[in-house]
Amino acid sequence: MGWPIVVSEGFAAGAVLLILRKDEGKNMQTTTLCSQCDLPEDTCKCDRYCCYCQGQQGVRLCMDGKYYCPDCREACEISVAQSTAQSNG
């Protein structure tokens, strides 16, 4: 059904590769990782500030692996990454 999509998860911790097929689509859960430490938001220990304005209020990890404040998220039209706590609950 098309080429597989290869995603590197935890690159710094052994380059674990996940191969996702396009036809698995809707039921496949993915985890967005911090672009600096390759950890999910709930375990990331990086200093959290907006990658554009350096603000610290309401900063969340977004789908591109960077942290954004609410205003910059809206301006860039980027969505917050779903945390593992939200996906398990």
ChimeraX commands (.cxc) that place a marker at each C-alpha (Angstrom):
marker #1 position 0.00,0.00,0.00 radius 0.5
marker #1 position 2.95,2.38,-0.23 radius 0.5
marker #1 position 6.32,2.89,1.29 radius 0.5
marker #1 position 6.79,2.36,5.02 radius 0.5
marker #1 position 7.44,5.40,7.16 radius 0.5
marker #1 position 10.55,5.05,9.33 radius 0.5
marker #1 position 10.64,7.09,12.53 radius 0.5
marker #1 position 13.67,7.30,14.77 radius 0.5
marker #1 position 12.55,7.17,18.41 radius 0.5
marker #1 position 15.11,7.61,21.18 radius 0.5
marker #1 position 17.93,8.26,18.72 radius 0.5
marker #1 position 20.41,9.12,21.49 radius 0.5
marker #1 position 19.48,5.95,23.38 radius 0.5
marker #1 position 20.33,3.38,20.74 radius 0.5
marker #1 position 18.58,4.53,17.56 radius 0.5
marker #1 position 15.49,2.38,17.92 radius 0.5
marker #1 position 13.61,2.43,14.63 radius 0.5
marker #1 position 9.90,1.97,14.34 radius 0.5
marker #1 position 8.51,1.03,10.98 radius 0.5
marker #1 position 4.97,2.21,10.53 radius 0.5
marker #1 position 2.89,1.14,7.57 radius 0.5
marker #1 position 0.51,3.63,6.01 radius 0.5
marker #1 position -2.44,1.22,6.18 radius 0.5
marker #1 position -2.21,1.03,10.01 radius 0.5
marker #1 position -3.18,4.73,10.10 radius 0.5
marker #1 position -5.89,5.56,12.61 radius 0.5
marker #1 position -5.12,3.03,15.37 radius 0.5
marker #1 position -1.38,3.68,15.42 radius 0.5
marker #1 position -0.22,5.78,18.38 radius 0.5
marker #1 position 2.96,7.80,18.08 radius 0.5
marker #1 position 4.96,9.63,20.71 radius 0.5
marker #1 position 6.42,13.06,20.00 radius 0.5
marker #1 position 9.86,13.50,21.52 radius 0.5
marker #1 position 11.73,16.61,22.62 radius 0.5
marker #1 position 14.14,17.61,19.84 radius 0.5
marker #1 position 16.94,18.20,22.39 radius 0.5
marker #1 position 16.85,15.13,24.66 radius 0.5
marker #1 position 14.71,12.63,22.67 radius 0.5
marker #1 position 12.32,12.09,25.60 radius 0.5
marker #1 position 8.54,12.58,25.80 radius 0.5
marker #1 position 7.25,15.77,27.46 radius 0.5
marker #1 position 6.39,14.07,30.77 radius 0.5
marker #1 position 9.97,12.82,31.28 radius 0.5
marker #1 position 11.88,15.66,29.55 radius 0.5
marker #1 position 14.16,17.58,31.94 radius 0.5
marker #1 position 15.17,20.33,29.48 radius 0.5
marker #1 position 14.64,24.01,30.30 radius 0.5
marker #1 position 11.22,24.77,28.85 radius 0.5
marker #1 position 10.77,28.01,26.97 radius 0.5
marker #1 position 9.14,28.97,23.69 radius 0.5
marker #1 position 11.45,28.38,20.74 radius 0.5
marker #1 position 10.36,31.72,19.18 radius 0.5
marker #1 position 9.72,34.30,21.91 radius 0.5
marker #1 position 11.55,32.56,24.80 radius 0.5
marker #1 position 8.42,32.95,26.96 radius 0.5
marker #1 position 7.90,30.50,29.82 radius 0.5
marker #1 position 4.13,30.74,30.45 radius 0.5
marker #1 position 2.02,27.83,29.20 radius 0.5
marker #1 position 4.87,26.27,27.22 radius 0.5
marker #1 position 4.09,22.81,25.78 radius 0.5
marker #1 position 5.85,20.32,23.52 radius 0.5
marker #1 position 4.38,20.40,20.02 radius 0.5
marker #1 position 4.27,18.02,17.07 radius 0.5
marker #1 position 7.66,19.17,15.70 radius 0.5
marker #1 position 9.50,18.36,18.96 radius 0.5
marker #1 position 9.93,21.99,20.02 radius 0.5
marker #1 position 8.33,23.92,22.88 radius 0.5
marker #1 position 5.88,26.76,22.13 radius 0.5
marker #1 position 3.87,29.22,24.24 radius 0.5
marker #1 position 0.11,29.51,23.51 radius 0.5
marker #1 position 0.46,32.67,21.39 radius 0.5
marker #1 position 3.24,31.27,19.18 radius 0.5
marker #1 position 1.39,27.93,18.84 radius 0.5
marker #1 position -1.62,29.80,17.51 radius 0.5
marker #1 position 0.45,32.01,15.19 radius 0.5
marker #1 position 2.38,29.01,13.81 radius 0.5
marker #1 position -0.76,26.86,13.65 radius 0.5
marker #1 position 0.97,23.94,15.36 radius 0.5
marker #1 position -0.72,21.49,17.69 radius 0.5
marker #1 position 0.39,20.28,21.10 radius 0.5
marker #1 position 1.85,16.78,21.17 radius 0.5
marker #1 position -0.37,14.28,22.98 radius 0.5
marker #1 position 1.33,13.24,26.22 radius 0.5
marker #1 position 1.54,9.59,27.27 radius 0.5
marker #1 position -0.53,10.42,30.36 radius 0.5
marker #1 position -3.38,11.65,28.14 radius 0.5
marker #1 position -3.20,8.69,25.76 radius 0.5
marker #1 position -3.26,6.13,28.61 radius 0.5
marker #1 position -6.18,7.78,30.44 radius 0.5
marker link #1:1,2 radius 0.2
marker link #1:2,3 radius 0.2
marker link #1:3,4 radius 0.2
marker link #1:4,5 radius 0.2
marker link #1:5,6 radius 0.2
marker link #1:6,7 radius 0.2
marker link #1:7,8 radius 0.2
marker link #1:8,9 radius 0.2
marker link #1:9,10 radius 0.2
marker link #1:10,11 radius 0.2
marker link #1:11,12 radius 0.2
marker link #1:12,13 radius 0.2
marker link #1:13,14 radius 0.2
marker link #1:14,15 radius 0.2
marker link #1:15,16 radius 0.2
marker link #1:16,17 radius 0.2
marker link #1:17,18 radius 0.2
marker link #1:18,19 radius 0.2
marker link #1:19,20 radius 0.2
marker link #1:20,21 radius 0.2
marker link #1:21,22 radius 0.2
marker link #1:22,23 radius 0.2
marker link #1:23,24 radius 0.2
marker link #1:24,25 radius 0.2
marker link #1:25,26 radius 0.2
marker link #1:26,27 radius 0.2
marker link #1:27,28 radius 0.2
marker link #1:28,29 radius 0.2
marker link #1:29,30 radius 0.2
marker link #1:30,31 radius 0.2
marker link #1:31,32 radius 0.2
marker link #1:32,33 radius 0.2
marker link #1:33,34 radius 0.2
marker link #1:34,35 radius 0.2
marker link #1:35,36 radius 0.2
marker link #1:36,37 radius 0.2
marker link #1:37,38 radius 0.2
marker link #1:38,39 radius 0.2
marker link #1:39,40 radius 0.2
marker link #1:40,41 radius 0.2
marker link #1:41,42 radius 0.2
marker link #1:42,43 radius 0.2
marker link #1:43,44 radius 0.2
marker link #1:44,45 radius 0.2
marker link #1:45,46 radius 0.2
marker link #1:46,47 radius 0.2
marker link #1:47,48 radius 0.2
marker link #1:48,49 radius 0.2
marker link #1:49,50 radius 0.2
marker link #1:50,51 radius 0.2
marker link #1:51,52 radius 0.2
marker link #1:52,53 radius 0.2
marker link #1:53,54 radius 0.2
marker link #1:54,55 radius 0.2
marker link #1:55,56 radius 0.2
marker link #1:56,57 radius 0.2
marker link #1:57,58 radius 0.2
marker link #1:58,59 radius 0.2
marker link #1:59,60 radius 0.2
marker link #1:60,61 radius 0.2
marker link #1:61,62 radius 0.2
marker link #1:62,63 radius 0.2
marker link #1:63,64 radius 0.2
marker link #1:64,65 radius 0.2
marker link #1:65,66 radius 0.2
marker link #1:66,67 radius 0.2
marker link #1:67,68 radius 0.2
marker link #1:68,69 radius 0.2
marker link #1:69,70 radius 0.2
marker link #1:70,71 radius 0.2
marker link #1:71,72 radius 0.2
marker link #1:72,73 radius 0.2
marker link #1:73,74 radius 0.2
marker link #1:74,75 radius 0.2
marker link #1:75,76 radius 0.2
marker link #1:76,77 radius 0.2
marker link #1:77,78 radius 0.2
marker link #1:78,79 radius 0.2
marker link #1:79,80 radius 0.2
marker link #1:80,81 radius 0.2
marker link #1:81,82 radius 0.2
marker link #1:82,83 radius 0.2
marker link #1:83,84 radius 0.2
marker link #1:84,85 radius 0.2
marker link #1:85,86 radius 0.2
marker link #1:86,87 radius 0.2
marker link #1:87,88 radius 0.2
marker link #1:88,89 radius 0.2
view
